[in-house]
Amino acid sequence: MVRAQLKMFETIAVLIVFFFLLAIVSVFYLSAQRSSIEDDATQAEDSFALQVVFKALYMPELDCSFLLTQRDNCIDVLKLESLAHLLEDEAVSSKYFEEFGDAKIEVEQIYPSDDLWKLTLYNHEPETKGSERVTQSPVLLFDGRTNRYAFGVMEVWVYG
């Protein structure tokens, strides 16, 4: 009878050690899984921010097209001012929310310095801001009134 009790105690001790090791391994696995999920979420936010930047840069509403040729990273200032004025209306702005989501897009002229300006094209900031991604991209600005080019920067804030 003592021998049977001893064998049962050994079995219980082995089971306790086994479950203890199983718990430690599961804690390490879950922490590694959590960091992997956080990395994937960060990568998805970066990818979405990059998509918003490209959508803003290559909007057909703003492109500089001359005789069926388009210039890369070129924005027509007259079209920009007209679209910015249209996007002040909530009904029109809601159509662009599907494309840009919670974002803010600004275009600023930086050269030549005799006539500097900054224009907010799209602005839909959430009430509670989580993560924020800011991307700047150089653009060529064409002013059809003077038939001149200028250099500018398009800044895109994407809120997560």
N, C-alpha and C positions, 0 to 999 in steps of 0.2 A: 504494500500500500504506500509506503514511503517512496519507493522507486517510481510508482505511477504519479504521485504528486510532484516529484522532482522532474519527471518528463513533461508534465503539464506546465509547470513553471518555466521550463526551458522553451517550450513552444510559445507560451505567452510572451516571454522576453524577446524571442526572435520576431514575433509579430509586431511588438511595440517598436523595435528598432527598424523593422521594415517600413511601418507607417510613418515613423519619424523621418526617415530618409526620403520617403515618397513626398512628404510635406515640404521638405527643404528643396527638392528638385522642382516641385510644382511652383514654389515661390520664385525661384530663379527663372523658370520658363515663362511665367506670367509677366515678370518685370521686363524680360527681353522682348516679349510679344508687345507689351505696352509701348516701349521705346520704338519698336518697328512701326506700330500704328501711328505714333506721333510723327515719325519721319515721313511716312506716306501722306499724312495730312498736310504737313509743311510743303511737301513736293507738289501736292494737288493745288494748294494755294498759290505757289509760285507759277505753276502752269496756267492757272486761271488768270493771274495778273499779266502774264506774258500774252495771253490771248486777247485780253482787253487792250493792251498796248498796241498790238498789231491791228486790231479792229479800228482803233482810233487813228492810227497812222494811215491806214489804207481805206478810209471812208470814201465811197464814191461821191458823196455830197461835197467833199472838200478838195478833190484832186485837181491838179493843174493839167488840163488836157488841151493840146494844141494840134488841130488837124489829125485827130485820132491817135495821137501819141501822148503817152503819159510819162510824167517825170516821177521818179521814186522820191518819197519823203518830201513832196512838194504840196503846199497848201495854198489855195487861192484865198487871199485875205477878204475879198468881197463875199465869197461864199461862206467863209468862216464867220464873218460878222452877221450875215443873214441867218445862218443856222443857229448861232448863239442867241440871236433875238427870238427865233422860233422856239428854241428849247426853254425859254422862260415860261412858256405856256405849259401848264401841268399835263394837259391832254397829250401834247406832242412829246413831252419829256417821258411820259409813261411808256410810249412806244420804244424809246431808246433804252429804257430800264431793262428790257428783255435782253438787249445786247451787252450793256455795260454793268448792270447791277448796281451795287453800292460802290460808286467810284466818283472821282472828281478829275476833270480834264481841263488843263489850262494851257494856253499857247502864249508865249512871250517872245517879243522881238528883242534880240540882243545886239544886232549889228545891222546897219549903221546906227550910231548912238544919237543922231540928231532928232529922231522921232521914235522913242521907245514907247512901247505899250504892252499891256498884259490883258488877256481876255479869257474869261472862264467860259468854256464851251459847254460842259456838262457838269452838274453838281448834284449828286444824290448821296450825301453823307448820312450814315445811320445815326440814330440817337445815341446808341451805346456802341462805341468803337472797340473792336477787338484788336486783331493784328492789322497792321497797316503796311502796305508795300508801295514804295514810291519809285517810279521809273522815269528817267529823263531821256529824251531822244532828240537829236538835232533834226531840224526841218528847214526846208527852203520855203520862204514866204514870197509869193508873187502878188504884187499890188497892180491890178489892172488899170487903176486910175492914173498911175504914173508910169506904168509899164516898166517897173523896176523890181529887182529881187532883193530880199533881205534874208539874214540868217536868224533863226529863232530856235526855241526849245519847246518841245511839248512835254509837259509834266503830267503823269498819270498816277493818281493815288487810288489804290484798290484796297477796300476795307473788308476784312474777313469776319 
